[in-house]
Amino acid sequence: MRQYDLLTPLSHGPAPEFISGQGAALRDAQGNEYLDFNEICVTLGQGDRFFTEKMKQALEGVTCGKSHFYRDKLYDCLMETTRGDFAAVHLTASGSEAAEWAVKLAQKTKGRSEVLSFWNSIHGRTHLSASMSGLSKRKTGYGPLSPGTVFGIYPDCGRCPLEHEPGSCSFACLRLLDRKIAMESAQDIAAVIVEPYQGAGVICPPAGWLKQLEQWTRRQGALFIVDEIQSGMGRSGCLYQYQQLGLCPDMLLLGKSLGNGLHISALLVKERPGKDCLPALSGGAGDNPLACAAACAVIERLQGGLLEQIQQTGLRLRRQLEQLQAQHPAVTEIRTQGLAAAVEFVSPQVCAQASQALAQARILAAPYGDRALTLKPPFSVSEEQIDRVVRIMAQGLSS
């Protein structure tokens, strides 16, 4: 019952009781159908037959941690699909844990104490991961924070904090890093951790920025950590966005859709750390056989044609939103990355108007601040469902 849920005060009214679903559609106890455009974990969608069959097979086998069959299979899948870019994997139960261990390993192996993160970043909810997340809601009132984080400015070119014009600033936010390190750091940066696009608001950096950040990181002698917990495993239309962008990370973080709703994340490292770094990582349940089986099934499903479908539907989503922006001046910006999108409006009132139209049509979307909505449907979403969501947003703006 919701009265016992600690997070009930954060909910927006009574939540529907969903009893069935198929793909991006959910059905409640009264028979009403909803469209889920706010799903970052069960990304294969409801009722995926391939996934269900694979999980049945896993449940009928040995499910205790003493069985390593699915764990070893997952290792092979990750090594093969990352094309030999990494030497080893550490499986964890959450993205927060993966992010924490990536930074701790970097600090241990480099013999340094600091990490560079970015404004608006999401790296987790545990103490260190929240401390190095660039979101105030993760930290306000929960001090003292874990020490050693320096924050750079992630390039949100639609509303540049440095008030530069996009395309003519020569990456001013990147050039500012040297001064920030000189003034705010102990000159002891072990790692840089960054999202290829930011999950909070689908903030997409300009072309070339991430590669220049990687080069800056190398000049600092630090490790380059790419956090693909939201962008990886299909969301961007590819298994790993770092490959698409030509990046060479020292560490890669995966999670969320990796387990299609089961709790599993992964930390991949280019170079194996020394044995003295490893005892603190042991234990936990990240390599649970069922979670590993789920991750194997997700990778197999994506490689079996689903990635191509995501690319097609992602292109449809972008084109439909571009048309919405062209027809409605109240839409000031759209940002898309595969099947992740954000729609920015001219005012909070207009955003509320669009949000209300979607809610009345039983379409689930998520706010970003008070002027934007984010759309992150499961990968099984159809072009017809995308068209319907954008059409209802347009109707809401016209009313």
C-alpha positions as CSV (number, residue, x, y, z in Angstrom):
1,M,0.0,0.0,0.0
2,R,1.3,3.5,-0.9
3,Q,0.8,4.7,2.7
4,Y,3.9,2.7,3.6
5,D,6.1,3.9,0.7
6,L,8.7,6.3,2.0
7,L,8.7,8.2,-1.3
8,T,4.9,8.8,-1.5
9,P,5.3,12.5,-0.8
10,L,7.2,12.9,-4.1
11,S,4.5,11.3,-6.2
12,H,2.2,13.3,-8.3
13,G,-1.2,12.1,-7.1
14,P,-2.5,8.5,-6.9
15,A,-0.6,6.1,-9.1
16,P,-2.5,3.8,-11.4
17,E,-2.5,0.1,-10.5
18,F,-1.1,-1.5,-13.6
19,I,-2.0,-5.2,-14.1
20,S,-0.8,-5.9,-17.6
21,G,1.2,-4.5,-20.5
22,Q,2.6,-5.1,-23.9
23,G,5.5,-3.2,-25.3
24,A,5.1,0.5,-24.4
25,A,1.5,0.1,-23.4
26,L,0.3,-0.5,-19.8
27,R,-3.2,-1.4,-18.7
28,D,-4.7,-0.6,-15.3
29,A,-7.2,-2.5,-13.2
30,Q,-10.1,-0.5,-14.7
31,G,-9.1,-1.5,-18.3
32,N,-7.6,1.9,-19.2
33,E,-4.5,1.9,-21.4
34,Y,-1.5,4.1,-20.9
35,L,1.6,4.8,-23.0
36,D,4.8,4.7,-21.1
37,F,7.3,7.3,-22.3
38,N,9.2,7.4,-19.0
39,E,11.0,4.1,-18.8
40,I,14.8,3.8,-18.4
41,C,15.1,0.3,-16.8
42,V,12.6,-2.1,-18.4
43,T,13.7,-0.9,-21.8
44,L,12.7,-4.0,-23.8
45,G,9.1,-3.2,-22.9
46,Q,6.4,-5.3,-21.3
47,G,5.9,-8.9,-22.4
48,D,9.0,-9.3,-24.5
49,R,8.8,-13.0,-25.4
50,F,12.4,-13.5,-26.1
51,F,13.4,-12.1,-22.7
52,T,10.7,-14.0,-20.9
53,E,11.8,-17.3,-22.4
54,K,15.4,-16.7,-21.5
55,M,14.5,-15.9,-17.9
56,K,12.4,-19.0,-17.7
57,Q,15.4,-21.1,-18.7
58,A,17.6,-19.3,-16.1
59,L,15.0,-19.9,-13.4
60,E,14.9,-23.6,-14.2
61,G,18.7,-23.8,-13.7
62,V,21.0,-23.2,-10.7
63,T,20.1,-19.8,-9.3
64,C,22.5,-19.5,-6.4
65,G,25.7,-17.5,-6.7
66,K,27.8,-20.7,-6.9
67,S,26.8,-21.0,-10.5
68,H,29.1,-19.0,-12.8
69,F,27.6,-20.0,-16.2
70,Y,25.7,-16.8,-16.9
71,R,28.3,-14.6,-15.3
72,D,31.0,-16.0,-17.6
73,K,28.7,-15.8,-20.6
74,L,28.1,-12.1,-19.7
75,Y,31.8,-11.5,-19.5
76,D,32.2,-13.0,-23.0
77,C,29.3,-10.8,-24.3
78,L,30.8,-7.6,-22.9
79,M,34.3,-8.4,-24.1
80,E,33.1,-9.3,-27.6
81,T,30.8,-6.3,-28.1
82,T,33.4,-3.8,-26.8
83,R,35.8,-5.2,-29.3
84,G,38.7,-5.8,-26.9
85,D,38.7,-2.3,-25.6
86,F,38.7,-3.5,-22.0
87,A,40.6,-6.1,-20.0
88,A,38.2,-6.9,-17.1
89,V,34.7,-6.4,-15.7
90,H,33.4,-5.9,-12.2
91,L,29.7,-6.5,-11.8
92,T,27.7,-4.5,-9.3
93,A,24.0,-4.3,-8.2
94,S,23.5,-0.6,-9.0
95,G,24.9,2.2,-11.1
96,S,25.7,4.2,-8.0
97,E,28.0,1.3,-6.9
98,A,29.6,1.1,-10.3
99,A,30.4,4.8,-10.3
100,E,31.8,4.7,-6.8
101,W,34.1,1.9,-7.5
102,A,35.3,3.4,-10.8
103,V,36.4,6.5,-8.9
104,K,37.8,4.7,-5.9
105,L,39.8,2.4,-8.2
106,A,41.1,5.4,-10.1
107,Q,42.1,7.1,-6.9
108,K,43.8,3.9,-5.7
109,T,45.7,3.1,-8.9
110,K,46.7,6.7,-9.6
111,G,47.6,7.5,-6.0
112,R,45.5,10.7,-6.3
113,S,42.5,12.0,-4.4
114,E,40.3,14.0,-6.7
115,V,37.7,13.6,-9.4
116,L,36.4,16.0,-12.0
117,S,32.7,15.8,-12.6
118,F,30.2,18.2,-14.3
119,W,27.2,20.3,-13.5
120,N,23.8,18.5,-14.0
121,S,25.4,15.1,-14.0
122,I,23.8,12.0,-12.5
123,H,26.1,9.4,-11.1
124,G,24.1,7.9,-8.3
125,R,22.4,8.3,-4.9
126,T,25.0,6.8,-2.5
127,H,27.3,9.1,-0.6
128,L,30.3,9.4,-3.0
129,S,28.2,9.0,-6.2
130,A,25.8,11.7,-5.0
131,S,28.6,14.0,-3.9
132,M,30.0,13.9,-7.4
133,S,26.7,14.3,-9.1
134,G,26.0,17.8,-10.4
135,L,22.4,17.9,-9.1
136,S,21.6,20.0,-6.0
137,K,18.7,17.7,-5.0
138,R,21.2,14.9,-4.4
139,K,23.2,16.9,-1.9
140,T,21.2,19.8,-0.3
141,G,21.0,19.2,3.4
142,Y,23.1,16.1,3.3
143,G,26.6,17.5,4.1
144,P,29.4,17.2,4.6
145,L,29.8,15.8,1.1
146,S,32.5,13.4,0.2
147,P,35.6,15.5,-0.4
148,G,37.7,15.7,-3.6
149,T,35.2,16.6,-6.4
150,V,35.8,19.5,-8.7
151,F,33.0,20.4,-11.1
152,G,33.3,21.5,-14.7
153,I,30.5,23.1,-16.8
154,Y,28.8,20.6,-19.1
155,P,28.0,22.3,-22.4
156,D,24.3,23.1,-22.3
157,C,24.5,25.3,-25.4
158,G,20.8,26.2,-25.5
159,R,21.4,28.2,-22.2
160,C,25.1,28.6,-21.9
161,P,26.1,29.6,-18.3
162,L,29.0,31.6,-19.8
163,E,26.6,33.4,-22.1
164,H,28.4,32.4,-25.3
165,E,26.9,31.8,-28.6
166,P,26.8,28.2,-29.7
167,G,29.3,27.3,-32.4
168,S,31.5,30.3,-31.9
169,C,32.8,29.8,-28.4
170,S,35.6,27.3,-29.2
171,F,34.4,25.2,-26.3
172,A,34.9,28.0,-23.7
173,C,33.6,25.7,-20.9
174,L,36.4,23.3,-21.7
175,R,39.0,26.0,-21.8
176,L,37.8,27.1,-18.4
177,L,38.9,23.7,-16.8
178,D,42.5,24.7,-16.5
179,R,41.6,27.8,-14.4
180,K,39.1,25.8,-12.3
181,I,41.7,23.2,-11.5
182,A,44.3,25.9,-10.7
183,M,41.9,27.6,-8.3
184,E,39.7,24.9,-6.9
185,S,41.8,21.7,-6.9
186,A,44.7,20.2,-4.9
187,Q,46.2,19.5,-8.4
188,D,45.5,15.9,-7.7
189,I,42.9,14.7,-10.3
190,A,42.7,11.0,-10.5
191,A,39.8,10.7,-13.0
192,V,37.3,12.6,-15.1
193,I,33.8,11.1,-15.1
194,V,31.3,12.2,-17.8
195,E,28.1,11.1,-19.5
196,P,28.1,11.1,-23.3
197,Y,24.8,12.9,-23.0
198,Q,23.3,13.8,-19.7
199,G,20.4,11.7,-18.5
200,A,19.0,14.7,-16.7
201,G,17.3,16.7,-19.5
202,V,18.9,14.9,-22.4
203,I,21.6,17.5,-22.6
204,C,23.8,16.7,-25.7
205,P,27.3,18.2,-26.0
206,P,28.4,19.7,-29.3
207,A,30.3,17.5,-31.8
208,G,33.9,17.1,-30.8
209,W,33.6,18.3,-27.2
210,L,33.9,14.9,-25.6
211,K,36.9,14.0,-27.7
212,Q,38.6,17.2,-26.6
213,L,37.7,16.5,-23.0
214,E,39.3,13.1,-23.4
215,Q,42.5,14.7,-24.7
216,W,42.5,17.2,-21.8
217,T,42.2,14.3,-19.4
218,R,45.2,12.6,-20.9
219,R,47.2,15.7,-20.5
220,Q,46.3,15.7,-16.8
221,G,47.5,12.2,-16.4
222,A,44.1,11.2,-15.2
223,L,41.8,8.3,-16.1
224,F,38.8,8.9,-18.5
225,I,35.6,7.4,-17.1
226,V,32.5,7.3,-19.5
227,D,29.2,6.8,-17.7
228,E,26.8,5.1,-20.1
229,I,24.4,3.9,-17.4
230,Q,21.6,5.8,-19.2
231,S,23.0,6.2,-22.7
232,G,24.3,2.7,-23.2
233,M,22.7,-0.6,-24.1
234,G,20.6,0.6,-26.9
235,R,19.1,3.9,-25.8
236,S,21.2,5.9,-28.3
237,G,20.6,3.4,-31.1
238,C,23.9,1.5,-30.5
239,L,25.2,-0.8,-27.8
240,Y,27.8,1.7,-26.6
241,Q,27.9,5.4,-27.5
242,Y,31.6,5.7,-26.8
243,Q,32.2,3.6,-29.9
244,Q,29.9,5.8,-32.0
245,L,31.8,8.9,-30.7
246,G,35.3,7.5,-31.3
247,L,36.2,7.7,-27.6
248,C,38.8,5.6,-25.8
249,P,37.7,5.4,-22.1
250,D,39.8,3.9,-19.4
251,M,36.6,2.8,-17.7
252,L,33.1,2.3,-18.9
253,L,30.0,2.2,-16.7
254,L,26.8,0.3,-17.7
255,G,23.5,-0.2,-15.9
256,K,19.7,0.6,-16.1
257,S,18.7,-1.2,-19.3
258,L,21.6,-3.7,-18.9
259,G,19.3,-5.9,-16.8
260,N,15.9,-4.9,-18.3
261,G,14.6,-4.2,-14.8
262,L,16.8,-6.6,-12.9
263,H,19.5,-5.0,-10.7
264,I,22.8,-5.3,-12.4
265,S,25.5,-2.8,-13.5
266,A,29.0,-3.2,-14.8
267,L,32.3,-1.5,-14.5
268,L,34.7,-2.3,-17.4
269,V,38.4,-1.4,-17.1
270,K,41.0,-1.0,-19.8
271,E,43.9,-2.0,-17.5
272,R,43.6,-4.5,-14.6
273,P,44.3,-2.8,-11.3
274,G,46.9,-4.4,-8.9
275,K,45.8,-7.2,-6.6
276,D,46.1,-4.8,-3.6
277,C,43.2,-2.8,-5.1
278,L,40.8,-5.7,-5.3
279,P,39.8,-7.0,-1.8
280,A,37.5,-4.0,-1.1
281,L,35.5,-4.8,-4.2
282,S,34.7,-8.4,-3.3
283,G,31.3,-9.5,-2.0
284,G,27.9,-8.1,-3.0
285,A,25.4,-9.6,-5.4
286,G,26.2,-7.9,-8.7
287,D,27.0,-11.3,-10.4
288,N,23.6,-12.9,-9.4
289,P,23.0,-15.6,-12.0
290,L,19.5,-14.3,-12.8
291,A,20.7,-10.8,-13.3
292,C,23.5,-12.0,-15.5
293,A,21.1,-14.1,-17.6
294,A,19.0,-11.0,-18.0
295,A,21.9,-8.9,-19.2
296,C,22.9,-11.7,-21.7
297,A,19.4,-11.8,-23.0
298,V,19.3,-8.0,-23.4
299,I,22.5,-7.9,-25.5
300,E,21.3,-10.8,-27.6
301,R,18.0,-9.1,-28.2
302,L,19.6,-5.9,-29.2
303,Q,22.0,-7.5,-31.6
304,G,19.1,-9.5,-33.1
305,G,17.6,-6.6,-34.9
306,L,16.3,-4.4,-32.1
307,L,19.2,-1.8,-32.5
308,E,18.1,-1.2,-36.1
309,Q,14.5,-0.7,-34.9
310,I,15.6,1.8,-32.3
311,Q,17.5,3.7,-34.9
312,Q,14.4,3.9,-37.1
313,T,12.0,4.9,-34.3
314,G,14.5,7.3,-32.8
315,L,14.7,9.0,-36.2
316,R,10.9,9.2,-36.3
317,L,10.8,10.7,-32.9
318,R,13.3,13.4,-33.8
319,R,11.6,14.3,-37.1
320,Q,8.2,14.5,-35.4
321,L,9.5,16.7,-32.7
322,E,11.3,19.0,-35.2
323,Q,8.0,19.4,-37.0
324,L,6.3,20.2,-33.7
325,Q,8.9,22.9,-33.1
326,A,8.5,24.3,-36.6
327,Q,4.7,24.6,-36.1
328,H,4.7,25.9,-32.5
329,P,6.9,28.9,-31.5
330,A,6.2,27.9,-27.9
331,V,8.6,25.0,-28.4
332,T,12.0,26.7,-28.0
333,E,14.3,23.6,-28.3
334,I,14.2,19.9,-28.9
335,R,17.1,17.5,-28.0
336,T,17.2,13.9,-29.1
337,Q,19.6,11.0,-28.8
338,G,18.1,7.9,-30.2
339,L,15.0,7.1,-28.1
340,A,15.7,9.8,-25.6
341,A,14.3,13.3,-26.1
342,A,13.6,16.5,-24.3
343,V,11.2,19.2,-25.4
344,E,11.8,22.7,-24.0
345,F,9.0,25.3,-23.8
346,V,9.0,29.1,-23.7
347,S,7.5,29.2,-20.2
348,P,6.5,27.0,-17.2
349,Q,2.8,27.7,-18.1
350,V,3.2,26.3,-21.6
351,C,5.1,23.3,-20.3
352,A,2.3,22.6,-17.8
353,Q,-0.2,22.9,-20.6
354,A,1.6,20.3,-22.7
355,S,2.1,18.1,-19.6
356,Q,-1.5,18.2,-18.8
357,A,-2.5,17.2,-22.3
358,L,-0.3,14.2,-22.1
359,A,-1.6,13.2,-18.6
360,Q,-5.2,13.5,-19.8
361,A,-4.4,11.2,-22.7
362,R,-2.8,8.7,-20.2
363,I,0.7,9.2,-21.5
364,L,3.5,9.0,-19.0
365,A,6.3,11.5,-19.4
366,A,8.8,13.1,-17.0
367,P,9.4,16.8,-16.3
368,Y,12.9,18.4,-16.4
369,G,12.8,21.6,-14.4
370,D,9.7,23.6,-15.0
371,R,10.1,24.3,-18.7
372,A,10.8,20.9,-20.3
373,L,9.5,17.4,-20.7
374,T,11.6,14.3,-21.3
375,L,10.4,11.3,-23.4
376,K,12.2,8.0,-22.9
377,P,10.0,5.2,-24.2
378,P,10.9,1.5,-24.1
379,F,12.7,0.2,-27.2
380,S,9.6,-1.6,-28.4
381,V,7.7,1.6,-29.0
382,S,6.0,1.9,-32.4
383,E,6.1,4.7,-34.9
384,E,2.3,5.0,-34.4
385,Q,2.7,5.5,-30.7
386,I,5.4,8.1,-31.2
387,D,3.1,9.9,-33.7
388,R,0.2,9.9,-31.1
389,V,2.3,11.3,-28.3
390,V,3.6,14.2,-30.5
391,R,0.1,14.8,-31.9
392,I,-1.3,15.1,-28.4
393,M,1.4,17.5,-27.3
394,A,0.6,19.7,-30.4
395,Q,-3.1,19.6,-29.5
396,G,-2.2,20.7,-25.9
397,L,-0.2,23.6,-27.2
398,S,-3.0,24.7,-29.5
399,S,-5.8,24.6,-26.9
